[in-house]
Amino acid sequence: MTDIGPGTLVRVSGFERQALSALWDAYASDIDFCYLTFKGIYERSGLPLNRVRRAVRGLARKRLAEFGKGLSTEDGDFFGSGYRLTEEGAAVFRDLVADPPKELVDG
């Protein structure tokens, strides 16, 4: 569990950690436009696509990721919809990297 604020702990599953890592890659490379589609998260995380959907929607329910629709690229091309990390999601990812769960360190 990770503390995301006063009195707030959040549990992040292994699949959610992998999706969080993929979203972090996008967030860290371009904080202004860091939305990824399910396919983009799938390609970066290595998770099966059905697991990506469940993991990302779980992160969104926990307010660690947010959904955006009607997105376009810098060139003005229609991008569709996708997810990005929230500030809370970025903080949770930093926490997981700084203090990884014991099963990830020992395993």
JONOR-V641635 format. One record per helix or strand of 3 or more residues. SS is the DSSP state (~ for helix, > for strand). FROM is the first residue (numbers start at 0). TO is the last residue. If there is no record, write none. Layout:
SS/FROM/TO, SS/FROM/TO
//
This chain:
>/1/4, >/7/9, ~/13/28, ~/37/44, ~/48/60, >/64/71, >/77/84, ~/86/97, ~/101/105
//
